[in-house]
Amino acid sequence: MDDTQLPWHDALWRQLQQRRAANRLPHALLLAGPAGLGKLTFARRLARALLCASPDVGGDACGQCRSCRLFQAGTHPDYSPVQPAEDGKVIKIDQIRDLCAFLGYTPQYGGYKIALLEPADRLNVNAANSLLKTLEEPPGNCLLLLVTAQPARLPATVRSRCQVILFSPPTADITMPWLKARVAGGLDAVALLETAGGAPLAALTYADGERWRRRRELADGYEQVMTGRLDPIRAVESWTQGDLAENLRWLVSWQIDVIRLKMSSHPPRLSNPDLRSLLRGWAERQAPRLLFDRLDAALRLHTLCVTTQVRADLLLEAFLGDVAGEQ
């Protein structure tokens, strides 16, 4: 199995291959689900297989034919990936107009014309409207693959014209052998996976050590703020380092786990099992009402810092100041 054949994709892959064999593939697929599940990898695997001249018995590309070599080189004339021109920006109408023109051309290799949009939720309003006509009246033997972790951000008119392929976090019996084979240095694969919300690829990114170390440092610093051993203003600097959105997702997950531990000494699961002792201490020191208020505040902080143009350092300073003042 190569790195495009992720074991938790097997069932979805077989379903699509059955539809392909029955000549029932739709003209547009929306690959949706949480980040870290390999949706883009799956989409590229499917595109490569559909363009391949000699797919194997499982439906995967042979890797040897001219189409496969062109695809690998990024020069296949019947394949067009579309992404925002810059990170954090949108997919613009001119990109979609070019894409629609591309799909209208006759396939140079006589098979599919394939377009891949990722992340599809970055389509701006005009671009989405421009795409609708192609979704409603797809030209010839084309396939559009829309990949997103946030399908609700797509217009309902776009979603309704695609068949949804839903990706969900896989069960541990599928994930753990794959993850343990790739985690070294004594890291706890179970803790990595739980912290990543069950998303194996997200868990693997934590295994580089640096992010895992930063997470622990933030947790220890938060404990010091709570107990009055670290000034909130000084603590803000560490929170704004690295990936702010990720730091704040961790903060939210800690608040949820603390509530779980407050409600039960042995909750069914924790998102941060390696921090159980630390989180239990927080739970024991606080009243339930305060814990729920703090979760609400953490959620607001995450939303404001990630979706709006704000001074994250000032919001963090206020949040941590409240935490210190609650003791």
Legacy VTK file of the C-alpha trace (Angstrom):
# vtk DataFile Version 3.0
C-alpha trace
ASCII
DATASET POLYDATA
POINTS 327 float
0.000 0.000 0.000
1.500 3.384 -1.002
1.005 6.646 0.858
-2.121 7.506 -1.141
-3.923 4.330 -0.042
-4.902 5.134 3.511
-6.584 2.175 5.241
-9.582 4.131 6.522
-10.403 5.038 2.906
-10.872 1.430 1.817
-14.664 1.240 2.192
-15.296 4.543 0.397
-12.860 3.565 -2.357
-14.639 0.257 -2.961
-18.003 2.008 -3.144
-16.759 4.424 -5.783
-15.122 1.648 -7.782
-18.403 -0.257 -7.823
-20.157 2.816 -9.159
-17.400 3.308 -11.702
-17.744 -0.290 -12.897
-21.503 0.218 -13.251
-20.883 3.491 -15.149
-22.719 5.430 -12.422
-20.148 7.983 -11.342
-21.746 11.427 -10.935
-20.407 14.551 -12.596
-19.626 16.249 -9.262
-18.481 14.841 -5.920
-18.270 16.812 -2.686
-15.665 15.235 -0.406
-16.514 16.548 3.048
-15.423 15.815 6.597
-13.065 16.981 9.353
-9.521 18.022 8.560
-6.813 15.400 8.913
-8.642 12.510 7.228
-6.910 12.710 3.842
-9.775 13.965 1.662
-7.405 15.694 -0.747
-5.247 12.558 -0.950
-8.369 10.537 -1.785
-9.460 13.038 -4.446
-6.064 13.002 -6.132
-5.987 9.205 -5.983
-9.384 9.067 -7.696
-8.417 11.608 -10.350
-5.198 9.778 -11.126
-7.014 6.428 -11.344
-9.711 7.758 -13.688
-7.097 9.210 -16.021
-4.912 6.072 -15.990
-4.812 3.965 -19.157
-4.373 0.665 -17.276
-5.775 0.757 -13.716
-5.159 -2.311 -11.551
-7.811 -4.725 -10.281
-8.535 -2.490 -7.277
-9.136 0.506 -9.503
-5.894 2.312 -8.671
-3.642 3.922 -11.250
-0.870 1.745 -12.656
1.766 4.423 -12.112
3.549 3.484 -15.354
1.476 4.665 -18.303
1.904 8.017 -19.973
-1.143 9.477 -18.191
0.262 8.473 -14.811
3.637 9.998 -15.596
2.021 13.246 -16.731
-0.176 13.342 -13.648
2.824 12.789 -11.388
4.655 15.607 -13.159
1.656 17.914 -12.763
1.266 18.362 -16.519
-1.689 16.135 -17.429
-3.722 18.092 -20.016
-7.056 16.674 -18.807
-6.605 17.495 -15.118
-6.906 20.929 -13.519
-6.485 21.578 -9.765
-7.823 24.897 -8.466
-6.798 26.479 -5.161
-6.657 30.034 -3.796
-3.719 31.927 -5.244
-2.494 32.609 -1.690
-3.051 30.918 1.663
-6.100 32.330 3.407
-7.435 33.935 0.231
-10.452 33.000 -1.880
-10.946 31.177 -5.163
-11.877 33.949 -7.594
-14.336 34.113 -10.447
-11.583 34.354 -13.088
-10.177 31.028 -11.883
-13.597 29.400 -12.240
-14.159 30.902 -15.683
-10.844 29.432 -16.816
-11.817 26.115 -15.244
-15.196 26.014 -16.985
-13.494 26.743 -20.301
-11.032 23.908 -19.609
-13.872 21.473 -18.938
-15.518 22.426 -22.213
-12.532 21.259 -24.270
-12.401 17.761 -25.719
-10.272 15.441 -23.534
-6.873 15.024 -25.163
-6.638 11.415 -24.000
-10.223 10.502 -24.812
-11.324 9.895 -21.214
-12.296 12.188 -18.389
-11.742 15.886 -17.910
-11.216 16.296 -14.168
-11.187 19.420 -12.004
-10.278 19.458 -8.319
-11.247 22.433 -6.119
-9.656 22.592 -2.671
-10.659 23.986 -0.288
-13.980 24.392 -2.065
-15.404 26.514 0.754
-13.003 29.276 -0.322
-15.079 29.955 -3.438
-16.247 33.548 -3.241
-19.872 34.351 -4.092
-19.216 35.256 -7.720
-17.008 32.223 -8.273
-19.652 29.915 -6.792
-22.325 31.405 -9.017
-20.079 30.998 -12.045
-19.569 27.331 -11.191
-23.303 26.638 -10.968
-23.925 26.523 -14.715
-21.231 23.891 -15.166
-22.640 21.897 -12.242
-26.122 22.085 -13.757
-25.039 21.296 -17.322
-21.701 19.464 -17.147
-19.977 19.203 -20.507
-19.122 15.749 -21.829
-17.277 13.243 -19.688
-16.134 15.578 -16.911
-15.841 15.173 -13.174
-15.611 17.939 -10.578
-14.117 17.055 -7.203
-14.851 19.583 -4.451
-12.912 19.045 -1.217
-13.759 20.804 2.039
-13.649 20.439 5.803
-16.417 23.051 6.094
-19.195 22.173 3.635
-21.682 24.487 5.386
-19.690 27.440 4.017
-20.544 26.396 0.477
-23.748 27.831 -0.986
-26.652 25.401 -0.749
-27.059 25.664 -4.521
-23.560 24.236 -4.996
-23.936 21.509 -2.372
-27.250 20.337 -3.787
-25.699 19.726 -7.205
-22.985 17.428 -5.882
-23.109 13.935 -4.488
-21.551 13.964 -1.035
-18.807 11.577 0.002
-18.673 11.932 3.783
-15.405 11.241 5.596
-15.644 10.439 9.314
-12.905 9.733 11.881
-12.089 6.011 11.595
-12.242 3.504 14.418
-9.121 2.921 16.490
-8.663 -0.649 15.245
-8.122 0.743 11.740
-6.110 3.785 12.745
-3.773 2.655 15.501
-1.647 0.125 13.550
-1.100 2.743 10.834
-0.248 5.493 13.316
1.977 3.414 15.610
4.091 2.369 12.629
4.828 6.052 11.981
5.257 7.414 15.503
8.668 7.256 17.098
10.436 8.732 20.081
8.229 7.199 22.742
5.223 9.385 21.896
1.834 8.043 22.976
-0.089 7.245 19.775
-3.383 7.026 21.679
-2.917 10.518 23.138
-1.894 11.880 19.741
-5.023 10.478 18.118
-7.402 11.636 20.862
-5.940 15.139 20.809
-6.402 15.241 17.030
-10.084 14.351 17.384
-9.564 10.931 15.829
-8.040 12.345 12.634
-4.946 10.208 11.837
-3.110 12.681 9.609
-3.599 15.465 12.146
-2.269 13.117 14.829
0.782 12.400 12.716
1.599 16.103 12.415
1.803 16.281 16.227
4.382 13.510 16.229
7.082 15.865 14.958
7.677 16.709 18.611
7.792 20.501 18.341
4.022 20.993 18.269
3.539 18.387 20.991
6.118 20.173 23.148
4.440 23.547 22.517
1.083 22.122 23.566
2.508 20.889 26.873
4.235 24.219 27.501
0.954 26.059 26.917
-0.860 23.754 29.332
1.816 24.250 32.003
1.756 28.011 31.449
-2.032 28.049 31.748
-1.719 26.218 35.070
0.764 28.857 36.257
-1.629 31.661 35.296
-4.453 29.937 37.175
-2.336 29.584 40.307
-0.906 33.108 40.182
2.657 32.061 39.336
2.714 33.647 35.862
1.538 37.093 34.848
-1.185 36.874 32.123
0.547 39.555 30.045
3.757 37.511 29.959
1.800 34.350 29.142
0.252 35.896 26.019
3.536 35.753 24.111
3.637 31.957 24.132
0.010 31.713 22.969
0.646 33.841 19.883
3.607 31.709 18.799
3.110 28.904 16.277
-0.370 28.238 14.909
-2.750 30.475 16.883
-5.865 28.651 15.669
-4.405 25.343 16.778
-3.361 26.760 20.157
-6.905 27.968 20.746
-8.413 24.643 19.637
-6.296 23.010 22.325
-7.540 25.555 24.857
-11.170 24.767 24.001
-10.537 21.015 24.204
-9.026 21.433 27.689
-12.125 23.255 28.899
-14.346 20.465 27.557
-12.224 17.793 29.237
-12.271 19.671 32.554
-16.082 19.685 32.451
-16.079 15.955 31.673
-13.849 15.325 34.678
-16.028 17.540 36.875
-19.097 15.550 35.905
-17.436 12.138 36.299
-14.159 10.945 37.785
-13.965 8.385 34.962
-15.495 9.950 31.828
-15.934 7.677 28.761
-13.250 9.604 26.891
-10.952 12.587 27.087
-9.568 14.578 24.197
-6.329 15.030 26.155
-5.742 11.774 28.053
-2.061 12.541 28.610
-3.050 15.687 30.554
-5.576 13.903 32.779
-3.778 14.663 36.055
-3.364 18.354 35.259
-6.948 18.733 34.040
-8.347 16.915 37.054
-6.651 19.480 39.287
-8.368 22.290 37.380
-11.709 20.519 37.710
-11.358 20.048 41.442
-10.582 23.722 42.070
-13.544 25.198 40.177
-17.327 25.273 40.471
-19.305 23.790 37.533
-20.856 27.144 36.600
-17.423 28.745 36.302
-16.181 25.901 34.100
-19.048 26.366 31.650
-18.507 30.133 31.612
-14.832 29.580 30.843
-15.681 27.191 27.990
-18.023 29.818 26.504
-15.262 32.425 26.787
-12.710 30.105 25.126
-15.104 29.390 22.256
-15.707 33.119 21.719
-11.959 33.757 21.821
-11.321 31.073 19.195
-14.077 32.366 16.906
-12.966 35.985 17.093
-9.272 35.254 16.618
-9.755 32.843 13.715
-12.589 34.451 11.731
-12.101 38.198 12.249
-9.339 40.776 12.018
-8.723 41.471 15.703
-5.798 42.043 18.035
-5.484 38.465 19.233
-2.896 39.442 21.831
-5.316 41.864 23.513
-8.132 39.307 23.554
-5.807 36.678 24.987
-4.605 39.121 27.617
-8.204 39.771 28.679
-9.064 36.072 28.712
-6.021 35.052 30.751
-6.528 38.023 33.055
-10.034 36.769 33.819
-8.648 33.271 34.464
-6.130 34.680 36.936
-8.759 36.837 38.596
-11.145 33.937 39.126
-8.805 32.217 41.576
LINES 1 328
327 0 1 2 3 4 5 6 7 8 9 10 11 12 13 14 15 16 17 18 19 20 21 22 23 24 25 26 27 28 29 30 31 32 33 34 35 36 37 38 39 40 41 42 43 44 45 46 47 48 49 50 51 52 53 54 55 56 57 58 59 60 61 62 63 64 65 66 67 68 69 70 71 72 73 74 75 76 77 78 79 80 81 82 83 84 85 86 87 88 89 90 91 92 93 94 95 96 97 98 99 100 101 102 103 104 105 106 107 108 109 110 111 112 113 114 115 116 117 118 119 120 121 122 123 124 125 126 127 128 129 130 131 132 133 134 135 136 137 138 139 140 141 142 143 144 145 146 147 148 149 150 151 152 153 154 155 156 157 158 159 160 161 162 163 164 165 166 167 168 169 170 171 172 173 174 175 176 177 178 179 180 181 182 183 184 185 186 187 188 189 190 191 192 193 194 195 196 197 198 199 200 201 202 203 204 205 206 207 208 209 210 211 212 213 214 215 216 217 218 219 220 221 222 223 224 225 226 227 228 229 230 231 232 233 234 235 236 237 238 239 240 241 242 243 244 245 246 247 248 249 250 251 252 253 254 255 256 257 258 259 260 261 262 263 264 265 266 267 268 269 270 271 272 273 274 275 276 277 278 279 280 281 282 283 284 285 286 287 288 289 290 291 292 293 294 295 296 297 298 299 300 301 302 303 304 305 306 307 308 309 310 311 312 313 314 315 316 317 318 319 320 321 322 323 324 325 326
